[in-house]
Amino acid sequence: MNTSTKSYSGLERLEVFSIRHWTNRTFSFQCKRPKNLRFRSGEFVMIGLENGDKPLLRAYSIASPSWDEILEFYSIKVSDGPLTSRLQNLTKGDSIFLKPKSVGTLVLDALLPSQRLILFSTGTGIAPFLSVIRDPETYEKFDQVILTHTCRYKDELEYGKKVYEKTNNDNLLSEIINGKLKLISTTTREDTPLMGRMTEWLQNGKFKINTGSDLNLETDRVMICGSLNMLQDHKNICLQKGMIEGSNSNPGHFVIEKAFVD
């Protein structure tokens, strides 16, 4: 257990009160949100652990929505990763450090108004979208929200499915969502009812079959989060559709997050 009480200027020390290992490759953990942290759903923060004279920090998307008093993070396990190799060993009562300044482009403000919001994710790239789908503003701005999550194996989809189910069963959120939210979970290696990458689905017609229509410049807005190759492949498809990449200063048809990869 990390019991050090060392403090650092500009960083908040947060106590971990819950941690769950979803697979031997992924885990999530929760901390109480500090009062001085304000963020928009979909943004990320820098978190880390002590590492000699100064903490080792990395960018992590916040998986909980902007209204929540709990901060939740979802991470992969990398045995030789400077930070993840240690984060995966967190236990209840341990501490992490957080820089209380959020940033990011996977936010509603970076998109132009439209009818349908499509969230393409792979691996732990689903984290910021689990924040977005739990934000009431999402359903004020869009008539339909489609979250896609692609992983290699079935068990890696479990975290996203659990949050999706909990969201739909929440007394307040369920009334706001009112049937607008759809989850599509696919695998690329293990045999499951739905298989394949979304880039393949967009090209072979499966996306239209499962959502009702092809990706469309006029009606759709897109957020993308995953590996570097995944980001580029989806970006190319969006550009081919005539979409313009958005930012906080210039909203567009689609946005990507480059701060981290799954």
C-alpha positions in Angstrom: 0.0 0.0 0.0 1.2 3.5 -0.8 1.1 5.3 2.5 3.4 8.3 1.7 2.0 11.7 2.6 4.4 13.7 0.4 2.8 16.6 -1.4 3.6 18.4 -4.6 2.7 21.9 -5.8 -0.1 21.9 -8.3 -1.1 18.3 -7.7 -4.0 16.8 -5.6 -3.5 13.6 -3.7 -6.6 11.4 -4.1 -7.4 8.2 -2.2 -8.5 5.2 -4.2 -11.6 3.7 -2.7 -12.6 1.1 -5.3 -10.7 -0.9 -7.8 -11.9 -3.7 -10.1 -9.9 -6.0 -12.4 -12.1 -6.8 -15.4 -9.7 -9.0 -17.2 -6.0 -9.9 -16.9 -5.4 -6.9 -19.3 -7.8 -4.2 -18.0 -8.9 -2.6 -14.7 -10.8 0.4 -13.4 -10.5 2.4 -10.2 -12.4 5.2 -8.5 -11.4 8.2 -6.3 -13.4 11.1 -4.8 -13.4 14.1 -7.1 -11.5 17.1 -5.7 -13.6 20.2 -5.3 -11.2 22.3 -7.5 -11.5 20.0 -10.6 -14.0 21.1 -13.2 -14.2 19.3 -16.5 -16.4 18.6 -19.5 -17.5 15.1 -20.2 -15.0 13.5 -22.5 -11.9 15.3 -21.3 -8.8 13.8 -19.7 -6.5 14.7 -16.9 -2.9 13.9 -15.8 -2.7 11.3 -13.1 0.2 9.4 -11.6 2.2 8.0 -8.7 5.3 9.0 -6.8 8.5 8.3 -8.7 11.5 9.5 -6.8 11.7 13.3 -6.5 8.6 13.9 -8.6 5.5 12.0 -9.6 5.3 10.1 -12.9 2.2 11.4 -14.7 0.3 10.2 -17.8 -2.9 11.4 -19.6 -6.0 9.4 -18.6 -9.6 10.0 -19.8 -12.2 10.4 -17.1 -14.8 7.7 -17.5 -17.3 9.3 -15.1 -19.5 12.2 -16.3 -18.9 15.9 -15.4 -21.7 16.0 -12.8 -20.4 13.0 -10.8 -18.6 13.4 -7.4 -16.6 10.3 -8.2 -13.7 10.1 -10.6 -13.4 6.8 -12.5 -10.6 5.7 -14.7 -10.2 2.7 -17.0 -6.8 1.4 -17.9 -4.9 -1.4 -19.6 -2.2 -3.4 -17.8 1.3 -3.2 -19.3 3.9 -5.2 -17.5 6.8 -3.0 -18.5 4.8 0.3 -18.6 6.4 3.0 -16.4 3.0 3.9 -14.8 0.5 1.2 -15.7 2.7 -1.5 -14.3 2.3 0.2 -10.9 -1.3 1.4 -11.2 -2.5 -2.1 -11.8 -1.3 -3.0 -8.3 -3.4 -0.3 -6.6 -5.5 -1.4 -3.6 -8.2 0.4 -1.6 -6.6 3.1 0.5 -3.7 3.8 -1.9 -3.1 7.3 -3.2 -2.7 8.7 -6.7 -1.8 12.2 -7.8 -3.9 14.3 -10.1 -3.3 17.6 -11.8 -6.7 19.4 -11.5 -6.8 20.8 -15.0 -8.7 18.9 -17.7 -8.2 19.2 -21.5 -9.3 17.3 -24.6 -11.2 17.4 -27.9 -13.7 14.6 -27.3 -16.3 17.1 -26.1 -19.7 18.2 -27.4 -18.4 21.8 -27.8 -16.0 20.6 -30.6 -18.9 19.3 -32.8 -21.4 21.2 -35.0 -25.1 20.5 -34.2 -26.7 17.5 -35.9 -29.0 14.6 -35.4 -26.8 11.5 -34.7 -23.7 11.2 -32.5 -21.5 8.2 -33.3 -18.7 7.3 -30.8 -16.1 4.9 -32.3 -13.9 3.3 -29.7 -11.4 0.4 -29.3 -10.0 -1.1 -26.1 -9.7 1.4 -23.3 -10.5 4.2 -25.7 -14.1 3.7 -24.6 -13.4 5.6 -21.4 -14.2 9.1 -22.5 -17.3 8.0 -24.2 -18.7 6.4 -21.0 -18.5 10.0 -19.7 -20.2 11.4 -22.7 -23.1 8.9 -22.7 -23.9 9.8 -19.1 -24.1 13.5 -19.7 -27.7 14.8 -20.1 -26.4 17.5 -22.5 -25.6 14.8 -25.0 -29.3 13.9 -25.4 -30.3 17.6 -25.5 -28.0 18.0 -28.6 -28.6 14.7 -30.4 -31.6 12.6 -31.3 -29.6 9.4 -31.3 -26.3 8.3 -29.8 -24.5 5.2 -31.0 -21.5 3.9 -29.0 -19.3 1.3 -30.7 -16.7 -0.7 -28.8 -14.3 -3.1 -30.5 -11.8 -5.4 -28.7 -10.0 -8.6 -29.5 -11.8 -10.7 -27.0 -15.3 -10.9 -25.5 -14.2 -10.3 -21.9 -12.7 -7.0 -22.8 -16.1 -5.7 -23.7 -17.5 -6.3 -20.3 -16.7 -3.0 -18.6 -18.4 -1.0 -21.4 -21.5 -3.2 -21.3 -21.8 -2.9 -17.5 -21.7 0.9 -17.6 -24.1 1.0 -20.5 -26.6 -1.2 -18.6 -26.2 0.8 -15.4 -26.8 4.0 -17.4 -29.9 2.7 -19.0 -31.3 1.5 -15.7 -30.5 4.7 -13.8 -33.8 6.3 -12.6 -32.9 9.8 -13.8 -30.7 9.1 -16.8 -33.1 6.5 -18.3 -35.8 9.2 -18.5 -33.4 11.6 -20.3 -32.0 8.9 -22.6 -35.4 7.6 -23.5 -34.2 5.0 -26.0 -31.8 7.3 -27.7 -28.6 5.3 -26.8 -27.4 2.2 -28.6 -24.3 0.1 -27.9 -22.6 -2.0 -30.5 -19.9 -4.3 -29.2 -17.7 -6.3 -31.6 -14.6 -8.5 -31.4 -11.8 -9.1 -33.8 -10.3 -12.4 -32.6 -12.7 -14.4 -30.4 -15.9 -15.6 -32.1 -19.0 -13.6 -31.0 -22.3 -12.7 -32.6 -20.9 -9.4 -33.8 -17.4 -9.4 -35.2 -15.2 -7.0 -37.1 -13.7 -3.6 -37.0 -16.0 -0.6 -37.5 -13.9 0.5 -40.5 -14.8 -2.8 -42.1 -18.5 -2.4 -41.1 -18.5 1.1 -42.7 -17.3 -0.4 -46.0 -19.2 -3.7 -46.2 -22.7 -2.4 -45.2 -22.9 -3.9 -41.7 -22.9 -0.4 -40.1 -26.0 0.6 -42.0 -27.7 -2.7 -41.3 -27.1 -2.4 -37.5 -27.7 1.4 -37.2 -30.3 2.2 -39.9 -28.1 4.3 -42.1 -24.6 4.8 -43.5 -22.2 7.4 -42.1 -23.6 10.7 -43.4 -22.1 14.2 -43.4 -25.5 15.9 -43.1 -26.9 14.0 -40.1 -23.9 12.5 -38.3 -21.2 13.8 -35.9 -18.3 11.5 -34.9 -15.9 11.1 -32.0 -13.0 8.6 -32.3 -10.7 7.2 -29.6 -8.4 4.2 -29.8 -5.0 3.2 -31.1 -3.1 5.5 -33.5 -3.8 3.2 -36.5 -7.5 3.1 -35.5 -7.6 6.9 -35.3 -6.1 7.4 -38.7 -8.3 4.7 -40.4 -11.5 6.3 -39.0 -10.3 9.8 -39.8 -9.7 8.8 -43.4 -13.2 7.5 -43.7 -14.6 10.7 -42.2 -12.6 12.8 -44.6 -13.8 10.7 -47.5 -17.3 11.6 -46.5 -16.5 15.3 -46.7 -16.3 15.8 -42.9 -14.1 18.4 -41.4 -12.1 17.7 -38.2 -13.3 19.8 -35.3 -11.6 21.4 -32.3 -12.5 23.5 -29.3 -12.0 26.7 -31.2 -13.4 25.5 -34.5 -16.2 22.9 -34.1 -16.5 20.4 -37.0 -18.1 17.1 -38.1 -15.7 14.8 -36.2 -13.0 14.8 -33.5 -10.2 12.6 -32.4 -8.0 12.4 -29.2 -4.3 12.0 -29.7 -3.2 12.2 -26.1 -3.1 8.5 -25.5 -3.5 5.2 -27.3 -5.0 1.9 -26.2 
